[in-house]
Amino acid sequence: MLAGMLADNADSLSSILGWVSLACWIVVYSPQIYENYSLQSGEGLSVLFVVIWLLGDLCNLFGAMLAHLLPTVIIIAVYYTLCDMVLLVQIYYYRWRGANCDAEEAPLLPGNRSGNSTSDIVPTRVLVLRYLAALIFVFATGVLAWWISLNTEKVEEPPHHPTAAVRWTVQIFGWASAVLYLGSRIPQIFKNMHTHCEGLSPALFFFAITGNLTYSASIIAKSTDRDYLITNASWLAGSALTVFLDLIVLGQFVYYRSLYVARQNAGAS
């Protein structure tokens, strides 16, 4: 009985964390899409970053389809892919429009304010409160979604038993997406050294970190069985290592923000 209760609690915790992760990934693109729209420029993003991320999402989508995952999982994977395409369209649209404008009317050029997309620096206290509120929001949304799913009648799906070839193919797509997600961050990190994170939304990486951490935790919370962890190793590796690179990007935001504040203070004195 005790083992059954522990298993039920583990399943519930895993499900809650999974829904929280899903809530993060649904909103992760919104801040950057809005940032590009506000600046009428997509130059804060590395094109390679978006393209490689798109390829990773495509591998994730194909893997989900081959594994016959839930339709909602496949729909979310399609949503990710579409959002990547929106970012690419924004980048090239604003470039095309900028090429047809006079120099004074061209979109905001990167690197001119050391990582700030507005003329005034937002106070650190306000930023902390904003991100804390965002964190509470996604966790509350995830818990609510879990509760709704728990109280919704489920239609039993017939068990699906993929062949060995399909299982290997799914694993290949899983590892490919993990490598691509990792590789996508590298060109963005180098671009930030030149643009000082100008035109880049830190919320994109904040939600990505939260989404990856809760996703990894949902896998581990469900089971620590060796075979289970090996099966999910590609998703765990991709999530955990991507968090490390995303923290580097957030570190760049903090560094260039501090440089800008110091420069402003020096100019005012």
C-alpha positions as CSV (number, residue, x, y, z in Angstrom):
1,M,0.0,0.0,0.0
2,L,2.8,2.4,0.9
3,A,4.6,1.7,-2.3
4,G,1.4,2.4,-4.2
5,M,0.9,5.8,-2.4
6,L,4.5,6.8,-3.1
7,A,4.0,5.8,-6.8
8,D,0.8,7.9,-7.0
9,N,2.5,10.9,-5.4
10,A,5.5,10.6,-7.7
11,D,3.1,10.5,-10.7
12,S,1.2,13.5,-9.5
13,L,4.4,15.5,-8.9
14,S,5.8,14.5,-12.3
15,S,2.5,15.5,-13.9
16,I,2.4,18.9,-12.2
17,L,6.0,19.7,-13.1
18,G,5.2,18.6,-16.7
19,W,2.3,21.0,-16.9
20,V,4.4,23.8,-15.4
21,S,7.0,23.2,-18.0
22,L,4.4,23.2,-20.8
23,A,3.1,26.6,-19.5
24,C,6.6,28.0,-19.7
25,W,7.1,26.7,-23.3
26,I,3.8,28.2,-24.4
27,V,4.8,31.7,-23.4
28,V,8.5,31.5,-24.0
29,Y,8.5,33.0,-27.5
30,S,6.0,35.8,-26.7
31,P,8.5,38.3,-25.0
32,Q,10.9,38.1,-28.0
33,I,8.2,38.4,-30.6
34,Y,6.8,41.5,-28.8
35,E,10.4,42.9,-28.4
36,N,11.0,42.6,-32.1
37,Y,7.6,44.3,-32.8
38,S,8.3,47.1,-30.3
39,L,11.7,47.9,-31.8
40,Q,10.6,47.1,-35.4
41,S,13.8,45.1,-35.6
42,G,14.9,41.5,-35.2
43,E,18.6,42.3,-35.1
44,G,19.0,41.3,-31.5
45,L,18.6,37.7,-32.5
46,S,21.2,35.6,-34.2
47,V,19.7,34.0,-37.4
48,L,21.7,30.9,-36.7
49,F,20.2,30.7,-33.2
50,V,16.7,30.7,-34.6
51,V,17.4,28.4,-37.5
52,I,19.2,25.7,-35.4
53,W,16.4,26.0,-32.8
54,L,13.9,25.5,-35.6
55,L,15.7,22.3,-36.7
56,G,15.7,21.1,-33.1
57,D,12.0,21.7,-32.8
58,L,11.4,19.8,-36.1
59,C,13.4,16.8,-34.8
60,N,11.3,17.0,-31.6
61,L,8.1,17.1,-33.7
62,F,9.1,14.1,-35.9
63,G,10.2,12.1,-32.8
64,A,6.8,12.8,-31.1
65,M,4.9,11.7,-34.2
66,L,6.9,8.5,-34.6
67,A,6.5,7.7,-30.9
68,H,2.7,8.3,-31.2
69,L,2.7,10.7,-28.3
70,L,-0.5,12.4,-27.2
71,P,-2.1,14.7,-29.8
72,T,-1.6,17.7,-27.4
73,V,2.2,17.0,-27.3
74,I,2.3,17.0,-31.1
75,I,0.2,20.2,-31.4
76,I,2.6,21.9,-29.0
77,A,5.6,20.8,-31.1
78,V,3.9,22.3,-34.1
79,Y,3.3,25.5,-32.2
80,Y,7.0,25.7,-31.3
81,T,7.9,25.3,-35.0
82,L,5.5,28.0,-36.1
83,C,6.9,30.4,-33.4
84,D,10.4,29.8,-34.8
85,M,9.2,30.7,-38.2
86,V,7.5,33.9,-36.9
87,L,10.8,35.0,-35.5
88,L,12.6,34.3,-38.8
89,V,9.9,36.2,-40.7
90,Q,10.3,39.2,-38.3
91,I,14.1,39.3,-38.7
92,Y,14.0,39.3,-42.5
93,Y,10.9,41.5,-42.8
94,Y,12.4,44.3,-40.6
95,R,15.7,43.9,-42.5
96,W,13.9,44.3,-45.8
97,R,11.9,47.3,-44.6
98,G,15.0,48.9,-43.0
99,A,16.9,48.6,-46.4
100,N,14.1,50.6,-47.9
101,C,14.1,53.4,-45.3
102,D,16.3,56.4,-44.8
103,A,19.1,56.0,-42.3
104,E,17.3,58.1,-39.7
105,E,14.1,56.0,-40.1
106,A,15.9,52.6,-40.0
107,P,15.1,50.1,-37.2
108,L,17.1,50.4,-34.0
109,L,20.7,49.3,-34.5
110,P,22.1,46.8,-32.1
111,G,24.7,47.6,-29.5
112,N,23.9,51.3,-29.1
113,R,22.6,51.1,-25.5
114,S,24.5,48.1,-24.1
115,G,21.7,45.7,-23.8
116,N,18.7,47.8,-23.2
117,S,15.8,48.2,-25.5
118,T,14.4,51.2,-23.8
119,S,16.0,54.6,-23.2
120,D,15.6,54.3,-19.4
121,I,16.9,51.4,-17.3
122,V,14.2,49.5,-15.4
123,P,15.1,49.4,-11.7
124,T,16.5,46.1,-10.6
125,R,13.8,45.8,-7.9
126,V,11.1,46.2,-10.5
127,L,12.7,43.5,-12.7
128,V,12.9,41.1,-9.8
129,L,9.2,41.6,-9.0
130,R,8.3,41.1,-12.7
131,Y,10.1,37.8,-13.0
132,L,8.9,36.6,-9.7
133,A,5.3,37.4,-10.8
134,A,5.9,35.6,-14.1
135,L,7.3,32.5,-12.2
136,I,4.2,32.4,-9.9
137,F,2.0,32.8,-12.9
138,V,3.4,29.8,-14.9
139,F,3.5,27.6,-11.8
140,A,-0.2,28.5,-11.0
141,T,-1.1,27.9,-14.6
142,G,0.6,24.6,-14.6
143,V,-1.0,23.4,-11.4
144,L,-4.5,24.6,-12.7
145,A,-3.9,22.7,-15.9
146,W,-2.9,19.6,-14.0
147,W,-6.0,19.8,-11.8
148,I,-8.3,20.2,-14.9
149,S,-6.7,17.2,-16.6
150,L,-7.1,15.2,-13.4
151,N,-10.8,16.0,-13.2
152,T,-11.4,15.4,-16.9
153,E,-12.6,12.1,-18.2
154,K,-9.9,10.4,-20.2
155,V,-10.5,8.1,-23.2
156,E,-8.3,5.1,-22.9
157,E,-5.9,4.8,-25.8
158,P,-5.0,1.4,-27.1
159,P,-1.5,0.5,-26.1
160,H,1.1,1.2,-28.8
161,H,4.1,-1.0,-29.1
162,P,6.7,0.5,-31.5
163,T,9.1,-1.8,-33.3
164,A,12.8,-1.7,-32.4
165,A,13.5,0.3,-35.5
166,V,11.0,3.0,-34.5
167,R,12.4,3.1,-31.0
168,W,15.9,3.7,-32.3
169,T,14.7,6.3,-34.8
170,V,12.9,8.2,-31.9
171,Q,16.1,8.1,-29.9
172,I,18.1,9.5,-32.9
173,F,15.6,12.3,-33.2
174,G,15.8,12.9,-29.5
175,W,19.6,13.1,-29.4
176,A,19.6,15.2,-32.6
177,S,17.2,17.7,-31.0
178,A,19.3,17.9,-27.9
179,V,22.4,18.6,-29.8
180,L,20.7,21.2,-31.9
181,Y,19.2,23.0,-28.9
182,L,22.6,23.2,-27.4
183,G,24.3,24.3,-30.6
184,S,21.7,27.1,-31.1
185,R,22.9,29.0,-28.1
186,I,26.5,29.3,-29.2
187,P,25.9,31.8,-32.1
188,Q,23.6,33.9,-29.9
189,I,26.2,34.1,-27.1
190,F,28.8,35.3,-29.6
191,K,26.4,37.8,-31.2
192,N,25.7,39.2,-27.7
193,M,29.3,40.1,-27.4
194,H,28.9,42.5,-30.3
195,T,25.3,43.7,-29.7
196,H,25.5,43.8,-25.9
197,C,22.2,42.0,-25.9
198,E,20.5,44.9,-27.5
199,G,17.0,43.9,-28.9
200,L,17.1,40.5,-27.1
201,S,14.5,39.7,-24.4
202,P,15.9,38.2,-21.2
203,A,12.4,36.7,-20.6
204,L,12.9,34.3,-23.6
205,F,15.8,32.7,-21.7
206,F,14.2,33.0,-18.3
207,F,11.2,31.0,-19.4
208,A,13.4,28.5,-21.3
209,I,15.4,27.9,-18.2
210,T,12.3,27.4,-16.0
211,G,10.8,25.1,-18.7
212,N,13.8,23.0,-19.0
213,L,14.3,22.6,-15.2
214,T,10.7,21.6,-14.6
215,Y,10.8,19.3,-17.6
216,S,13.9,17.5,-16.3
217,A,12.4,17.4,-12.8
218,S,9.2,15.9,-14.1
219,I,11.1,13.0,-15.7
220,I,13.2,12.3,-12.6
221,A,10.2,12.6,-10.3
222,K,8.3,9.9,-12.2
223,S,11.0,7.3,-11.8
224,T,14.7,6.9,-11.2
225,D,14.8,3.4,-12.7
226,R,18.0,3.0,-14.8
227,D,16.3,1.8,-18.0
228,Y,13.7,4.7,-17.8
229,L,16.5,7.3,-17.3
230,I,18.5,5.8,-20.2
231,T,15.4,6.0,-22.5
232,N,14.9,9.7,-21.5
233,A,18.7,10.5,-21.5
234,S,18.6,12.6,-24.6
235,W,15.8,14.9,-23.3
236,L,17.5,15.1,-19.9
237,A,20.9,15.9,-21.4
238,G,19.4,18.5,-23.8
239,S,17.4,20.2,-21.1
240,A,20.1,20.3,-18.4
241,L,23.0,21.4,-20.7
242,T,20.8,24.0,-22.4
243,V,20.0,25.5,-19.0
244,F,23.8,26.1,-18.5
245,L,24.1,28.0,-21.8
246,D,21.0,30.0,-21.1
247,L,22.4,31.0,-17.7
248,I,25.5,32.3,-19.7
249,V,23.1,34.5,-21.8
250,L,21.4,35.8,-18.7
251,G,24.8,36.5,-17.2
252,Q,25.6,38.6,-20.4
253,F,22.4,40.6,-19.8
254,V,23.5,41.3,-16.2
255,Y,27.0,42.2,-17.2
256,Y,26.1,44.6,-20.0
257,R,23.3,46.1,-17.9
258,S,25.8,46.8,-15.1
259,L,28.2,48.4,-17.6
260,Y,25.4,50.7,-18.9
261,V,24.4,51.7,-15.4
262,A,28.0,52.5,-14.5
263,R,28.4,54.6,-17.6
264,Q,25.1,56.4,-16.9
265,N,26.2,57.1,-13.3
266,A,29.6,58.3,-14.4
267,G,28.0,60.7,-17.0
268,A,25.6,62.1,-14.4
269,S,28.4,62.8,-11.8
